[in-house]
């Protein structure tokens, strides 16, 4: 059964969200987020948590994208 355009986009979105959830629950992500938050609190305590989370997530997503783009071998 082939999915329609909207259904395919929703299915792709769910896969993407699942990948993000796995990243965010990993110990490595939590360590990086905590390290960045500690660093950011020195200059902007109010925005440190959100910025650290966003930057850590961006780092992990970028690494996953680079990994997927590399040829196998």
Backbone as XML, in Angstrom:
<?xml version="1.0"?>
<chain id="A" units="angstrom">
  <residue number="1" name="UNK">
    <atom name="N" x="0.842" y="-1.181" z="0.000"/>
    <atom name="CA" x="0.000" y="0.000" z="0.000"/>
    <atom name="C" x="0.887" y="1.243" z="0.000"/>
  </residue>
  <residue number="2" name="UNK">
    <atom name="N" x="0.739" y="2.076" z="-0.991"/>
    <atom name="CA" x="1.546" y="3.278" z="-1.123"/>
    <atom name="C" x="0.898" y="4.429" z="-0.361"/>
  </residue>
  <residue number="3" name="UNK">
    <atom name="N" x="1.716" y="5.184" z="0.335"/>
    <atom name="CA" x="1.205" y="6.304" z="1.108"/>
    <atom name="C" x="1.019" y="7.526" z="0.221"/>
  </residue>
  <residue number="4" name="UNK">
    <atom name="N" x="0.013" y="8.326" z="0.536"/>
    <atom name="CA" x="-0.179" y="9.590" z="-0.176"/>
    <atom name="C" x="0.908" y="10.567" z="0.264"/>
  </residue>
  <residue number="5" name="UNK">
    <atom name="N" x="0.998" y="11.689" z="-0.410"/>
    <atom name="CA" x="2.021" y="12.677" z="-0.079"/>
    <atom name="C" x="1.985" y="13.112" z="1.372"/>
  </residue>
  <residue number="6" name="UNK">
    <atom name="N" x="0.806" y="13.423" z="1.880"/>
    <atom name="CA" x="0.672" y="13.882" z="3.262"/>
    <atom name="C" x="0.994" y="12.748" z="4.226"/>
  </residue>
  <residue number="7" name="UNK">
    <atom name="N" x="0.470" y="11.564" z="3.949"/>
    <atom name="CA" x="0.734" y="10.420" z="4.817"/>
    <atom name="C" x="2.227" y="10.087" z="4.837"/>
  </residue>
  <residue number="8" name="UNK">
    <atom name="N" x="2.890" y="10.203" z="3.699"/>
    <atom name="CA" x="4.335" y="9.938" z="3.637"/>
    <atom name="C" x="5.103" y="10.966" z="4.446"/>
  </residue>
  <residue number="9" name="UNK">
    <atom name="N" x="4.695" y="12.232" z="4.352"/>
    <atom name="CA" x="5.367" y="13.277" z="5.127"/>
    <atom name="C" x="5.195" y="13.025" z="6.625"/>
  </residue>
  <residue number="10" name="UNK">
    <atom name="N" x="4.004" y="12.607" z="7.036"/>
    <atom name="CA" x="3.777" y="12.301" z="8.449"/>
    <atom name="C" x="4.605" y="11.101" z="8.896"/>
  </residue>
  <residue number="11" name="UNK">
    <atom name="N" x="4.704" y="10.093" z="8.061"/>
    <atom name="CA" x="5.516" y="8.914" z="8.383"/>
    <atom name="C" x="6.987" y="9.303" z="8.503"/>
  </residue>
  <residue number="12" name="UNK">
    <atom name="N" x="7.469" y="10.125" z="7.580"/>
    <atom name="CA" x="8.860" y="10.598" z="7.631"/>
    <atom name="C" x="9.100" y="11.425" z="8.888"/>
  </residue>
  <residue number="13" name="UNK">
    <atom name="N" x="8.125" y="12.261" z="9.243"/>
    <atom name="CA" x="8.220" y="13.111" z="10.419"/>
    <atom name="C" x="8.305" y="12.256" z="11.682"/>
  </residue>
  <residue number="14" name="UNK">
    <atom name="N" x="7.522" y="11.196" z="11.753"/>
    <atom name="CA" x="7.551" y="10.303" z="12.905"/>
    <atom name="C" x="8.913" y="9.617" z="13.024"/>
  </residue>
  <residue number="15" name="UNK">
    <atom name="N" x="9.471" y="9.191" z="11.913"/>
    <atom name="CA" x="10.811" y="8.586" z="11.933"/>
    <atom name="C" x="11.822" y="9.589" z="12.470"/>
  </residue>
  <residue number="16" name="UNK">
    <atom name="N" x="11.732" y="10.816" z="11.998"/>
    <atom name="CA" x="12.633" y="11.890" z="12.424"/>
    <atom name="C" x="12.481" y="12.146" z="13.926"/>
  </residue>
  <residue number="17" name="UNK">
    <atom name="N" x="11.248" y="12.200" z="14.417"/>
    <atom name="CA" x="11.016" y="12.418" z="15.844"/>
    <atom name="C" x="11.551" y="11.261" z="16.685"/>
  </residue>
  <residue number="18" name="UNK">
    <atom name="N" x="11.375" y="10.050" z="16.199"/>
    <atom name="CA" x="11.913" y="8.881" z="16.908"/>
    <atom name="C" x="13.431" y="8.963" z="17.013"/>
  </residue>
  <residue number="19" name="UNK">
    <atom name="N" x="14.084" y="9.390" z="15.942"/>
    <atom name="CA" x="15.545" y="9.528" z="15.949"/>
    <atom name="C" x="15.982" y="10.592" z="16.960"/>
  </residue>
  <residue number="20" name="UNK">
    <atom name="N" x="15.246" y="11.689" z="17.012"/>
    <atom name="CA" x="15.563" y="12.755" z="17.962"/>
    <atom name="C" x="15.375" y="12.265" z="19.397"/>
  </residue>
  <residue number="21" name="UNK">
    <atom name="N" x="14.317" y="11.504" z="19.647"/>
    <atom name="CA" x="14.075" y="10.974" z="20.987"/>
    <atom name="C" x="15.222" y="10.072" z="21.425"/>
  </residue>
  <residue number="22" name="UNK">
    <atom name="N" x="15.686" y="9.206" z="20.527"/>
    <atom name="CA" x="16.806" y="8.313" z="20.855"/>
    <atom name="C" x="18.047" y="9.131" z="21.185"/>
  </residue>
  <residue number="23" name="UNK">
    <atom name="N" x="18.313" y="10.163" z="20.401"/>
    <atom name="CA" x="19.460" y="11.034" z="20.653"/>
    <atom name="C" x="19.341" y="11.680" z="22.032"/>
  </residue>
  <residue number="24" name="UNK">
    <atom name="N" x="18.184" y="12.281" z="22.307"/>
    <atom name="CA" x="18.004" y="13.044" z="23.547"/>
    <atom name="C" x="18.069" y="12.178" z="24.799"/>
  </residue>
  <residue number="25" name="UNK">
    <atom name="N" x="17.771" y="10.902" z="24.670"/>
    <atom name="CA" x="17.816" y="10.005" z="25.821"/>
    <atom name="C" x="19.191" y="9.373" z="26.024"/>
  </residue>
  <residue number="26" name="UNK">
    <atom name="N" x="20.092" y="9.588" z="25.086"/>
    <atom name="CA" x="21.409" y="8.962" z="25.202"/>
    <atom name="C" x="22.268" y="9.665" z="26.262"/>
  </residue>
  <residue number="27" name="UNK">
    <atom name="N" x="23.121" y="8.879" z="26.896"/>
    <atom name="CA" x="24.028" y="9.426" z="27.912"/>
    <atom name="C" x="25.000" y="10.427" z="27.301"/>
  </residue>
  <residue number="28" name="UNK">
    <atom name="N" x="25.457" y="10.137" z="26.104"/>
    <atom name="CA" x="26.413" y="11.024" z="25.431"/>
    <atom name="C" x="25.789" y="12.403" z="25.182"/>
  </residue>
  <residue number="29" name="UNK">
    <atom name="N" x="24.529" y="12.416" z="24.741"/>
    <atom name="CA" x="23.824" y="13.680" z="24.524"/>
    <atom name="C" x="23.680" y="14.428" z="25.839"/>
  </residue>
  <residue number="30" name="UNK">
    <atom name="N" x="23.268" y="13.717" z="26.896"/>
    <atom name="CA" x="23.054" y="14.359" z="28.189"/>
    <atom name="C" x="24.352" y="14.951" z="28.747"/>
  </residue>
  <residue number="31" name="UNK">
    <atom name="N" x="25.460" y="14.243" z="28.538"/>
    <atom name="CA" x="26.757" y="14.769" z="28.988"/>
    <atom name="C" x="27.114" y="16.051" z="28.246"/>
  </residue>
  <residue number="32" name="UNK">
    <atom name="N" x="26.960" y="16.052" z="26.911"/>
    <atom name="CA" x="27.279" y="17.238" z="26.127"/>
    <atom name="C" x="26.372" y="18.394" z="26.511"/>
  </residue>
  <residue number="33" name="UNK">
    <atom name="N" x="25.069" y="18.132" z="26.657"/>
    <atom name="CA" x="24.122" y="19.178" z="27.032"/>
    <atom name="C" x="24.512" y="19.795" z="28.374"/>
  </residue>
  <residue number="34" name="UNK">
    <atom name="N" x="24.843" y="18.959" z="29.350"/>
    <atom name="CA" x="25.222" y="19.458" z="30.676"/>
    <atom name="C" x="26.515" y="20.278" z="30.622"/>
  </residue>
  <residue number="35" name="UNK">
    <atom name="N" x="27.477" y="19.803" z="29.842"/>
    <atom name="CA" x="28.743" y="20.531" z="29.700"/>
    <atom name="C" x="28.518" y="21.896" z="29.048"/>
  </residue>
  <residue number="36" name="UNK">
    <atom name="N" x="27.723" y="21.918" z="27.987"/>
    <atom name="CA" x="27.436" y="23.188" z="27.320"/>
    <atom name="C" x="26.655" y="24.125" z="28.232"/>
  </residue>
  <residue number="37" name="UNK">
    <atom name="N" x="25.698" y="23.573" z="28.964"/>
    <atom name="CA" x="24.895" y="24.400" z="29.874"/>
    <atom name="C" x="25.777" y="25.047" z="30.930"/>
  </residue>
  <residue number="38" name="UNK">
    <atom name="N" x="26.692" y="24.293" z="31.484"/>
    <atom name="CA" x="27.616" y="24.834" z="32.477"/>
    <atom name="C" x="28.447" y="25.968" z="31.878"/>
  </residue>
  <residue number="39" name="UNK">
    <atom name="N" x="28.923" y="25.764" z="30.669"/>
    <atom name="CA" x="29.718" y="26.776" z="29.980"/>
    <atom name="C" x="28.881" y="28.026" z="29.687"/>
  </residue>
  <residue number="40" name="UNK">
    <atom name="N" x="27.657" y="27.832" z="29.162"/>
    <atom name="CA" x="26.806" y="28.959" z="28.784"/>
    <atom name="C" x="26.301" y="29.754" z="29.990"/>
  </residue>
  <residue number="41" name="UNK">
    <atom name="N" x="26.170" y="29.115" z="31.132"/>
    <atom name="CA" x="25.670" y="29.805" z="32.326"/>
    <atom name="C" x="26.585" y="30.934" z="32.752"/>
  </residue>
  <residue number="42" name="UNK">
    <atom name="N" x="27.839" y="30.847" z="32.369"/>
    <atom name="CA" x="28.787" y="31.909" z="32.731"/>
    <atom name="C" x="28.474" y="33.226" z="32.026"/>
  </residue>
  <residue number="43" name="UNK">
    <atom name="N" x="27.924" y="33.136" z="30.813"/>
    <atom name="CA" x="27.666" y="34.368" z="30.062"/>
    <atom name="C" x="26.192" y="34.742" z="29.979"/>
  </residue>
  <residue number="44" name="UNK">
    <atom name="N" x="25.285" y="33.761" z="30.007"/>
    <atom name="CA" x="23.849" y="34.050" z="29.899"/>
    <atom name="C" x="23.057" y="33.011" z="30.688"/>
  </residue>
  <residue number="45" name="UNK">
    <atom name="N" x="23.002" y="33.170" z="32.007"/>
    <atom name="CA" x="22.330" y="32.169" z="32.838"/>
    <atom name="C" x="20.857" y="31.942" z="32.448"/>
  </residue>
  <residue number="46" name="UNK">
    <atom name="N" x="20.173" y="32.964" z="31.997"/>
    <atom name="CA" x="18.747" y="32.835" z="31.691"/>
    <atom name="C" x="18.493" y="31.928" z="30.488"/>
  </residue>
  <residue number="47" name="UNK">
    <atom name="N" x="19.343" y="31.977" z="29.492"/>
    <atom name="CA" x="19.113" y="31.201" z="28.280"/>
    <atom name="C" x="19.995" y="29.976" z="28.145"/>
  </residue>
  <residue number="48" name="UNK">
    <atom name="N" x="20.750" y="29.659" z="29.178"/>
    <atom name="CA" x="21.750" y="28.596" z="29.088"/>
    <atom name="C" x="21.144" y="27.223" z="28.798"/>
  </residue>
  <residue number="49" name="UNK">
    <atom name="N" x="20.066" y="26.874" z="29.462"/>
    <atom name="CA" x="19.485" y="25.533" z="29.302"/>
    <atom name="C" x="18.981" y="25.288" z="27.893"/>
  </residue>
  <residue number="50" name="UNK">
    <atom name="N" x="18.243" y="26.245" z="27.373"/>
    <atom name="CA" x="17.675" y="26.094" z="26.027"/>
    <atom name="C" x="18.775" y="26.096" z="24.975"/>
  </residue>
  <residue number="51" name="UNK">
    <atom name="N" x="19.732" y="27.007" z="25.100"/>
    <atom name="CA" x="20.819" y="27.077" z="24.128"/>
    <atom name="C" x="21.660" y="25.808" z="24.162"/>
  </residue>
  <residue number="52" name="UNK">
    <atom name="N" x="21.952" y="25.296" z="25.345"/>
    <atom name="CA" x="22.747" y="24.071" z="25.470"/>
    <atom name="C" x="22.015" y="22.886" z="24.843"/>
  </residue>
  <residue number="53" name="UNK">
    <atom name="N" x="20.719" y="22.771" z="25.105"/>
    <atom name="CA" x="19.936" y="21.682" z="24.528"/>
    <atom name="C" x="19.933" y="21.779" z="23.003"/>
  </residue>
  <residue number="54" name="UNK">
    <atom name="N" x="19.649" y="22.962" z="22.482"/>
    <atom name="CA" x="19.582" y="23.155" z="21.030"/>
    <atom name="C" x="20.929" y="22.880" z="20.369"/>
  </residue>
  <residue number="55" name="UNK">
    <atom name="N" x="22.003" y="23.378" z="20.950"/>
    <atom name="CA" x="23.329" y="23.175" z="20.361"/>
    <atom name="C" x="23.756" y="21.707" z="20.409"/>
  </residue>
  <residue number="56" name="UNK">
    <atom name="N" x="23.460" y="21.033" z="21.510"/>
    <atom name="CA" x="23.799" y="19.611" z="21.613"/>
    <atom name="C" x="23.002" y="18.808" z="20.592"/>
  </residue>
  <residue number="57" name="UNK">
    <atom name="N" x="21.722" y="19.116" z="20.463"/>
    <atom name="CA" x="20.887" y="18.400" z="19.494"/>
    <atom name="C" x="21.368" y="18.664" z="18.070"/>
  </residue>
  <residue number="58" name="UNK">
    <atom name="N" x="21.690" y="19.903" z="17.754"/>
    <atom name="CA" x="22.193" y="20.232" z="16.427"/>
    <atom name="C" x="23.480" y="19.455" z="16.128"/>
  </residue>
  <residue number="59" name="UNK">
    <atom name="N" x="24.351" y="19.357" z="17.127"/>
    <atom name="CA" x="25.610" y="18.614" z="16.960"/>
    <atom name="C" x="25.344" y="17.157" z="16.610"/>
  </residue>
  <residue number="60" name="UNK">
    <atom name="N" x="24.451" y="16.526" z="17.358"/>
    <atom name="CA" x="24.158" y="15.115" z="17.116"/>
    <atom name="C" x="23.455" y="14.903" z="15.778"/>
  </residue>
  <residue number="61" name="UNK">
    <atom name="N" x="22.543" y="15.797" z="15.419"/>
    <atom name="CA" x="21.860" y="15.666" z="14.126"/>
    <atom name="C" x="22.839" y="15.864" z="12.973"/>
  </residue>
  <residue number="62" name="UNK">
    <atom name="N" x="23.762" y="16.796" z="13.128"/>
    <atom name="CA" x="24.772" y="17.022" z="12.089"/>
    <atom name="C" x="25.668" y="15.812" z="11.926"/>
  </residue>
  <residue number="63" name="UNK">
    <atom name="N" x="26.061" y="15.210" z="13.043"/>
    <atom name="CA" x="26.896" y="14.007" z="12.982"/>
    <atom name="C" x="26.149" y="12.866" z="12.290"/>
  </residue>
  <residue number="64" name="UNK">
    <atom name="N" x="24.874" y="12.720" z="12.595"/>
    <atom name="CA" x="24.069" y="11.656" z="11.968"/>
    <atom name="C" x="23.939" y="11.899" z="10.468"/>
  </residue>
  <residue number="65" name="UNK">
    <atom name="N" x="23.756" y="13.142" z="10.083"/>
    <atom name="CA" x="23.634" y="13.489" z="8.662"/>
    <atom name="C" x="24.946" y="13.220" z="7.928"/>
  </residue>
  <residue number="66" name="UNK">
    <atom name="N" x="26.055" y="13.600" z="8.535"/>
    <atom name="CA" x="27.366" y="13.341" z="7.923"/>
    <atom name="C" x="27.615" y="11.845" z="7.783"/>
  </residue>
  <residue number="67" name="UNK">
    <atom name="N" x="27.250" y="11.105" z="8.807"/>
    <atom name="CA" x="27.411" y="9.652" z="8.779"/>
    <atom name="C" x="26.603" y="9.032" z="7.649"/>
  </residue>
  <residue number="68" name="UNK">
    <atom name="N" x="25.391" y="9.490" z="7.485"/>
    <atom name="CA" x="24.512" y="8.951" z="6.435"/>
    <atom name="C" x="25.023" y="9.309" z="5.040"/>
  </residue>
  <residue number="69" name="UNK">
    <atom name="N" x="25.721" y="10.440" z="4.919"/>
    <atom name="CA" x="26.196" y="10.894" z="3.627"/>
    <atom name="C" x="27.496" y="10.202" z="3.195"/>
  </residue>
  <residue number="70" name="UNK">
    <atom name="N" x="28.225" y="9.633" z="4.169"/>
    <atom name="CA" x="29.490" y="8.954" z="3.850"/>
    <atom name="C" x="29.209" y="7.647" z="3.116"/>
  </residue>
  <residue number="71" name="UNK">
    <atom name="N" x="30.016" y="7.369" z="2.113"/>
    <atom name="CA" x="29.861" y="6.077" z="1.435"/>
    <atom name="C" x="30.251" y="4.927" z="2.356"/>
  </residue>
  <residue number="72" name="UNK">
    <atom name="N" x="29.545" y="3.833" z="2.239"/>
    <atom name="CA" x="29.862" y="2.655" z="3.059"/>
    <atom name="C" x="31.177" y="2.056" z="2.594"/>
  </residue>
  <residue number="73" name="UNK">
    <atom name="N" x="31.894" y="1.521" z="3.558"/>
    <atom name="CA" x="33.134" y="0.876" z="3.132"/>
    <atom name="C" x="34.210" y="0.902" z="4.075"/>
  </residue>
</chain>
